[in-house]
Amino acid sequence: MRPQQSKLTGKGYLVPFVLITILFFLWGGARAILDVLNKHFQDELSISITQSAMIQVITYLGYFLMAVPAGVVTNNYGYRRGVVTGLMLFGIGSLLFIPASAMGTFWAFLVALFIIGCGLTFLETAANPYVTELGPRETSSSRLNLSQTFNGMGCFLATLLVGQFLFGQEGESGDVSVPYTIIGVVVLAIAILFSRVKLPEIAHADDNEPHGSNVLKLFSTPIFVFGFLALLSYEVAEISINSYFVNFVTGEGLMDKLSASRVISLALLIFMVGRFVGSWVMRFVRAEVMLLWCAAGTLVCMALVLCDLGTVSLVALVLNYLFEAIMFPTIFSLAVRGLGRLTKSAGSVLMMTPVGGCVFLLMGYIADRTNLVLPFIIPLAGFAVVFCYALHLVRTKTSSAASQS
């Protein structure tokens, strides 16, 4: 336990904190829509689960390929330009859904999604580490969890509204270009806003050291490498579950597509609440302890899903969203804690981890060739790595405290 921190953000950082938090809402919605698109494209384009998994593969491949370039831009030109670049790519990719819809080919949609993924990489590479630095080090996890709460809100609203639009019309689906056109216009307007505001840069000694040199130093730091692997494992688990959710509950005969989109929206609402509550709790409880207990909760939930208990498994799957809610921001903030001038480079490296979403391709492959339950072994393994990371941090912290007493 630790005493309550009086300040969540530093002096003069409240306005930048609010502005950056808006971005979390935007990319939360953009990533959540993918979970609805999987089933939509399967039905509209007559493709398999494995084929539709290319939605995640292509989008998150953008994260892997653009994370380092995004880090270079952020390192050399600052957080604001990284944000504006990301918003521009995000907006352009969204508007490309208009010609893609007219063409009606799966690969045209994938090109648009790849560009969106590149844009989201710039946004997350800039915003996540920036939030951790807008206040006391001790409250970095709490601060990032609070911002990520709005990410959860974006996920909830995106799946609810887009799911209703695509699946709620009797006998036909809505035109997928409509929600993306709206998103594109809004995002480009926000890009103009950010191009005209000033965000304070957080200065560190030797900030101008080459990005490549910083990356090498990061991967020579064992605790950062463990954090990187834990975040990658979390992304594998979280994205795989989200992407597979509608396929699982409809394939098991638990509900229809529209009901499934509403239930995943409920799960993402629980996810949002989990982040909000977690942000408050971590002002009293050490972040690594909170992470350990939540990781244990996800392991229990995944075990219940694998037991194939029907409604019980469905409840466990939804409850899992509560336990996993704090994982990304908590692991991220713990991984960059105390890195100083390496923080921007660390942020770009950590933003390569959403490439774990490509593992959904393996879940689809397993589901197409075995059954709909067995693929959950993949998120179970991912959460197990997170549990080991949290346990290591707790033991290290306890040993350090014991040696100082």
C-alpha positions as CSV (number, residue, x, y, z in Angstrom):
1,M,0.0,0.0,0.0
2,R,1.1,3.6,-0.5
3,P,-0.3,6.9,0.7
4,Q,-2.7,8.8,-1.5
5,Q,-1.0,11.1,-4.0
6,S,-2.4,14.6,-3.9
7,K,-1.7,15.6,-7.5
8,L,-2.6,13.6,-10.6
9,T,-1.0,16.1,-13.0
10,G,1.8,18.6,-12.6
11,K,1.3,22.4,-12.5
12,G,0.4,23.8,-15.9
13,Y,-0.3,20.4,-17.4
14,L,-4.0,20.1,-17.0
15,V,-5.0,21.5,-20.4
16,P,-2.5,19.4,-22.3
17,F,-3.7,16.3,-20.3
18,V,-7.3,17.0,-21.3
19,L,-6.4,17.6,-25.0
20,I,-4.3,14.4,-25.3
21,T,-7.0,12.4,-23.5
22,I,-9.4,13.2,-26.4
23,L,-7.1,11.2,-28.6
24,F,-7.6,8.1,-26.5
25,F,-11.3,8.2,-27.2
26,L,-10.6,8.4,-31.0
27,W,-8.3,5.4,-31.3
28,G,-10.3,3.3,-28.9
29,G,-13.3,3.6,-31.3
30,A,-11.1,3.0,-34.4
31,R,-9.7,-0.3,-32.9
32,A,-13.0,-1.5,-31.6
33,I,-14.8,-1.2,-34.9
34,L,-12.5,-3.9,-36.2
35,D,-14.3,-6.4,-33.9
36,V,-17.6,-5.7,-35.7
37,L,-16.1,-5.6,-39.1
38,N,-14.9,-9.2,-38.9
39,K,-18.4,-10.6,-38.8
40,H,-19.7,-8.0,-41.3
41,F,-17.1,-8.9,-43.9
42,Q,-17.6,-12.6,-43.4
43,D,-21.3,-12.3,-44.3
44,E,-21.0,-9.6,-47.0
45,L,-18.0,-10.9,-48.8
46,S,-18.5,-14.6,-48.0
47,I,-15.1,-15.2,-46.4
48,S,-14.0,-17.4,-43.5
49,I,-12.9,-16.4,-40.0
50,T,-9.3,-17.0,-41.0
51,Q,-9.7,-14.7,-44.0
52,S,-11.5,-12.0,-42.1
53,A,-8.6,-12.1,-39.5
54,M,-6.6,-10.2,-42.2
55,I,-8.4,-7.1,-40.9
56,Q,-6.5,-7.3,-37.7
57,V,-3.3,-8.5,-39.3
58,I,-3.1,-5.6,-41.8
59,T,-4.1,-3.0,-39.3
60,Y,-1.7,-4.1,-36.6
61,L,1.0,-4.7,-39.1
62,G,0.9,-0.9,-39.5
63,Y,1.8,-0.6,-35.8
64,F,4.8,-2.9,-36.2
65,L,6.1,-1.1,-39.3
66,M,5.4,2.4,-38.3
67,A,6.3,2.3,-34.6
68,V,10.0,3.2,-35.0
69,P,9.4,5.9,-37.7
70,A,6.7,7.4,-35.3
71,G,9.3,7.4,-32.6
72,V,11.8,9.2,-34.8
73,V,9.3,11.9,-35.6
74,T,8.3,12.3,-32.0
75,N,11.9,12.3,-30.8
76,N,13.0,14.8,-33.4
77,Y,10.0,17.1,-33.8
78,G,8.1,16.7,-30.5
79,Y,4.8,15.2,-29.3
80,R,2.5,17.7,-31.1
81,R,3.8,16.9,-34.6
82,G,3.6,13.2,-33.9
83,V,0.0,13.7,-32.9
84,V,-0.9,15.8,-36.0
85,T,0.8,13.3,-38.4
86,G,-1.2,10.5,-36.8
87,L,-4.5,12.3,-37.1
88,M,-3.9,13.1,-40.7
89,L,-3.1,9.5,-41.6
90,F,-6.1,8.3,-39.5
91,G,-8.5,10.7,-41.3
92,I,-7.2,9.9,-44.8
93,G,-7.5,6.2,-44.2
94,S,-11.0,6.6,-42.9
95,L,-12.1,8.5,-46.0
96,L,-10.6,5.9,-48.3
97,F,-13.5,3.6,-47.2
98,I,-15.6,5.6,-49.7
99,P,-13.8,4.3,-52.8
100,A,-13.2,1.0,-51.1
101,S,-16.9,0.5,-50.6
102,A,-17.6,1.5,-54.3
103,M,-15.0,-1.1,-55.4
104,G,-16.5,-3.7,-53.1
105,T,-13.2,-5.8,-52.8
106,F,-11.7,-7.0,-49.5
107,W,-8.2,-5.8,-50.4
108,A,-9.4,-2.3,-51.0
109,F,-10.7,-2.1,-47.4
110,L,-7.4,-3.6,-46.2
111,V,-5.4,-0.8,-47.8
112,A,-7.6,1.8,-46.0
113,L,-7.2,-0.1,-42.7
114,F,-3.4,-0.3,-43.1
115,I,-3.3,3.5,-43.4
116,I,-5.5,3.9,-40.4
117,G,-3.2,1.6,-38.4
118,C,-0.2,3.7,-39.4
119,G,-2.0,6.8,-38.1
120,L,-3.0,5.2,-34.9
121,T,0.6,4.2,-34.3
122,F,1.7,7.8,-34.4
123,L,-1.1,8.8,-32.1
124,E,-0.3,6.1,-29.5
125,T,3.4,6.5,-29.8
126,A,3.1,10.2,-28.9
127,A,0.2,10.2,-26.4
128,N,0.9,7.2,-24.1
129,P,4.4,8.2,-22.9
130,Y,3.4,11.9,-22.9
131,V,0.6,11.3,-20.4
132,T,3.0,9.4,-18.1
133,E,5.2,12.6,-17.9
134,L,2.4,15.1,-17.2
135,G,2.8,14.9,-13.5
136,P,4.5,13.0,-10.6
137,R,6.2,9.7,-11.4
138,E,4.3,8.0,-8.6
139,T,0.9,8.7,-10.2
140,S,1.9,7.9,-13.8
141,S,0.0,4.6,-13.9
142,S,-3.1,6.2,-12.3
143,R,-2.9,9.1,-14.8
144,L,-2.5,6.8,-17.9
145,N,-5.4,4.6,-16.7
146,L,-7.6,7.7,-16.4
147,S,-6.8,8.7,-20.0
148,Q,-7.3,5.1,-21.1
149,T,-10.8,5.2,-19.5
150,F,-11.8,7.4,-22.5
151,N,-10.2,4.8,-24.8
152,G,-12.7,2.4,-23.3
153,M,-15.5,4.8,-23.8
154,G,-14.6,5.0,-27.5
155,C,-14.6,1.2,-27.7
156,F,-18.0,1.0,-26.1
157,L,-19.7,3.6,-28.3
158,A,-18.0,2.4,-31.5
159,T,-19.2,-1.2,-31.2
160,L,-22.7,-0.2,-30.0
161,L,-23.4,2.4,-32.7
162,V,-21.5,0.7,-35.6
163,G,-22.9,-2.7,-34.7
164,Q,-26.4,-1.3,-34.6
165,F,-25.8,0.3,-38.0
166,L,-24.4,-2.8,-39.7
167,F,-26.5,-5.5,-38.1
168,G,-29.7,-3.7,-37.1
169,Q,-31.4,-3.5,-40.5
170,E,-33.7,-6.4,-41.3
171,G,-32.4,-8.5,-44.2
172,E,-29.5,-6.2,-45.1
173,S,-26.3,-4.5,-43.7
174,G,-25.5,-0.8,-43.7
175,D,-22.9,0.7,-45.9
176,V,-19.6,0.5,-43.9
177,S,-18.3,3.6,-45.6
178,V,-20.8,5.8,-43.7
179,P,-19.4,5.5,-40.2
180,Y,-15.8,5.8,-41.5
181,T,-16.7,8.9,-43.5
182,I,-18.0,10.6,-40.3
183,I,-14.9,9.5,-38.4
184,G,-12.6,10.8,-41.1
185,V,-14.2,14.3,-41.1
186,V,-14.1,14.5,-37.3
187,V,-10.5,13.3,-37.1
188,L,-9.2,15.8,-39.7
189,A,-11.0,18.6,-37.9
190,I,-9.2,17.6,-34.7
191,A,-5.9,17.5,-36.6
192,I,-6.4,21.2,-37.6
193,L,-7.1,22.0,-33.9
194,F,-3.9,20.2,-32.7
195,S,-1.8,21.9,-35.4
196,R,-2.7,25.3,-33.8
197,V,-2.2,24.5,-30.1
198,K,1.0,24.3,-28.2
199,L,1.8,21.2,-26.1
200,P,4.7,21.6,-23.6
201,E,7.6,19.3,-24.3
202,I,9.1,17.4,-21.4
203,A,12.8,18.0,-21.5
204,H,15.4,15.4,-20.5
205,A,19.2,15.5,-20.5
206,D,20.6,14.3,-23.9
207,D,17.2,14.4,-25.5
208,N,18.9,14.7,-28.9
209,E,20.6,11.4,-28.8
210,P,19.8,9.3,-31.9
211,H,16.7,7.2,-31.7
212,G,18.5,4.0,-32.8
213,S,21.0,4.3,-30.0
214,N,18.2,4.7,-27.5
215,V,16.5,1.6,-28.8
216,L,19.7,-0.4,-28.4
217,K,20.0,0.8,-24.8
218,L,16.4,-0.1,-24.0
219,F,16.9,-3.7,-25.2
220,S,19.9,-4.0,-23.0
221,T,17.7,-3.3,-20.0
222,P,16.2,-6.6,-18.9
223,I,13.3,-5.2,-16.9
224,F,12.2,-3.1,-20.0
225,V,12.5,-6.2,-22.2
226,F,10.2,-8.1,-19.7
227,G,7.7,-5.2,-19.8
228,F,7.8,-5.2,-23.6
229,L,7.1,-9.0,-23.7
230,A,4.3,-8.6,-21.1
231,L,2.7,-5.8,-23.2
232,L,3.0,-7.8,-26.4
233,S,1.4,-10.8,-24.6
234,Y,-1.4,-8.6,-23.3
235,E,-2.1,-7.3,-26.8
236,V,-2.2,-10.8,-28.2
237,A,-4.8,-11.8,-25.5
238,E,-6.9,-8.6,-25.6
239,I,-7.1,-8.1,-29.4
240,S,-7.8,-11.9,-30.0
241,I,-10.7,-11.9,-27.5
242,N,-12.2,-8.7,-29.0
243,S,-11.9,-9.9,-32.6
244,Y,-13.2,-13.4,-31.8
245,F,-16.1,-12.4,-29.5
246,V,-18.9,-12.1,-32.0
247,N,-17.8,-15.2,-33.9
248,F,-17.7,-17.2,-30.6
249,V,-21.1,-16.3,-29.2
250,T,-22.9,-16.6,-32.5
251,G,-21.2,-19.8,-33.5
252,E,-22.0,-21.4,-30.1
253,G,-25.7,-20.4,-30.7
254,L,-25.8,-18.2,-27.7
255,M,-27.3,-15.2,-29.6
256,D,-27.6,-13.5,-33.0
257,K,-25.2,-11.0,-34.5
258,L,-27.0,-7.9,-33.3
259,S,-27.3,-9.2,-29.8
260,A,-23.6,-10.2,-29.9
261,S,-22.6,-6.7,-30.9
262,R,-24.7,-5.3,-28.0
263,V,-23.1,-7.7,-25.5
264,I,-19.6,-6.9,-26.6
265,S,-20.5,-3.2,-26.2
266,L,-21.6,-4.0,-22.6
267,A,-18.3,-5.8,-22.1
268,L,-16.4,-2.8,-23.3
269,L,-18.5,-0.6,-21.0
270,I,-17.4,-2.8,-18.1
271,F,-13.9,-2.4,-19.5
272,M,-14.2,1.4,-19.3
273,V,-15.5,1.3,-15.8
274,G,-12.7,-1.0,-14.8
275,R,-10.1,1.5,-16.0
276,F,-11.8,4.4,-14.2
277,V,-12.0,2.4,-10.9
278,G,-8.5,1.1,-11.4
279,S,-7.2,4.7,-11.9
280,W,-8.6,5.6,-8.5
281,V,-7.5,2.4,-6.7
282,M,-3.9,2.8,-7.9
283,R,-3.7,6.1,-6.0
284,F,-3.7,3.9,-2.9
285,V,-2.4,0.5,-4.1
286,R,0.9,0.0,-5.9
287,A,0.4,-0.5,-9.7
288,E,2.3,-3.8,-9.8
289,V,0.1,-5.3,-7.0
290,M,-3.0,-4.2,-8.8
291,L,-1.7,-5.8,-12.0
292,L,-0.9,-9.1,-10.3
293,W,-4.4,-9.5,-8.9
294,C,-6.1,-8.5,-12.2
295,A,-3.9,-11.0,-14.1
296,A,-4.9,-13.7,-11.8
297,G,-8.6,-12.8,-12.5
298,T,-8.1,-13.1,-16.2
299,L,-6.5,-16.5,-15.9
300,V,-9.5,-17.8,-13.9
301,C,-11.9,-16.3,-16.5
302,M,-10.1,-17.9,-19.5
303,A,-10.0,-21.2,-17.7
304,L,-13.8,-21.1,-17.3
305,V,-14.3,-20.2,-20.9
306,L,-12.1,-23.2,-21.9
307,C,-14.3,-25.5,-19.8
308,D,-17.1,-24.8,-22.3
309,L,-19.9,-24.2,-19.8
310,G,-22.3,-22.3,-22.0
311,T,-23.8,-19.3,-20.3
312,V,-21.2,-19.6,-17.5
313,S,-18.4,-19.3,-20.0
314,L,-20.1,-16.3,-21.6
315,V,-20.3,-14.6,-18.2
316,A,-16.7,-15.4,-17.5
317,L,-15.7,-13.9,-20.9
318,V,-17.6,-10.7,-20.2
319,L,-16.1,-10.5,-16.7
320,N,-12.7,-10.9,-18.1
321,Y,-13.0,-7.3,-19.5
322,L,-13.1,-6.0,-16.0
323,F,-9.9,-7.7,-15.0
324,E,-8.0,-6.8,-18.2
325,A,-9.0,-3.2,-18.2
326,I,-6.0,-1.7,-16.3
327,M,-3.4,-3.9,-18.0
328,F,-2.3,-1.9,-21.0
329,P,-1.8,1.5,-19.3
330,T,-0.4,-0.1,-16.2
331,I,2.2,-2.3,-18.0
332,F,3.1,0.6,-20.3
333,S,3.6,3.1,-17.4
334,L,5.7,0.5,-15.4
335,A,7.8,-0.3,-18.5
336,V,8.7,3.4,-19.1
337,R,9.0,4.4,-15.4
338,G,12.3,6.1,-14.7
339,L,13.6,6.0,-18.2
340,G,14.0,9.8,-18.5
341,R,15.4,10.7,-21.9
342,L,14.7,7.2,-23.2
343,T,10.9,7.7,-22.6
344,K,10.0,8.7,-26.2
345,S,12.0,5.9,-27.7
346,A,10.5,3.5,-25.2
347,G,7.1,4.6,-26.2
348,S,7.7,3.9,-29.9
349,V,9.1,0.5,-29.1
350,L,6.2,-0.4,-26.9
351,M,3.8,0.7,-29.7
352,M,5.1,-2.2,-31.8
353,T,3.2,-4.6,-29.5
354,P,-0.2,-4.2,-31.1
355,V,1.2,-6.4,-33.8
356,G,0.2,-9.1,-31.4
357,G,-3.3,-8.6,-32.9
358,C,-2.0,-10.6,-35.9
359,V,-2.2,-13.7,-33.7
360,F,-6.0,-13.6,-34.2
361,L,-5.1,-15.2,-37.6
362,L,-4.0,-18.3,-35.6
363,M,-7.2,-18.2,-33.5
364,G,-9.3,-18.2,-36.7
365,Y,-7.2,-21.0,-38.1
366,I,-7.8,-23.1,-35.0
367,A,-11.5,-22.3,-34.9
368,D,-12.0,-23.2,-38.6
369,R,-10.2,-26.6,-38.1
370,T,-11.2,-27.7,-34.6
371,N,-14.0,-26.0,-32.5
372,L,-14.9,-22.5,-31.3
373,V,-13.6,-23.0,-27.7
374,L,-10.0,-24.3,-28.1
375,P,-8.7,-20.9,-29.6
376,F,-9.0,-19.4,-26.1
377,I,-5.8,-21.2,-25.2
378,I,-4.0,-18.3,-26.9
379,P,-5.3,-15.4,-24.6
380,L,-4.8,-17.7,-21.6
381,A,-1.1,-18.0,-22.5
382,G,-0.9,-14.2,-23.0
383,F,-2.4,-13.4,-19.6
384,A,0.0,-16.0,-18.0
385,V,2.9,-13.9,-19.2
386,V,1.4,-10.8,-17.7
387,F,0.9,-12.6,-14.4
388,C,4.6,-13.6,-14.4
389,Y,5.7,-10.0,-15.1
390,A,3.5,-8.6,-12.3
391,L,4.8,-11.3,-9.9
392,H,8.4,-10.4,-10.8
393,L,7.8,-6.7,-10.1
394,V,6.0,-7.4,-6.8
395,R,8.8,-9.7,-5.6
396,T,11.5,-7.2,-6.7
397,K,9.7,-4.4,-4.9
398,T,9.3,-6.5,-1.8
399,S,13.0,-7.6,-1.8
400,S,14.1,-4.0,-2.3
401,A,12.0,-2.7,0.6
402,A,13.2,-5.5,2.8
403,S,16.9,-4.7,2.1
404,Q,16.3,-1.0,2.9
405,S,14.6,-1.7,6.2
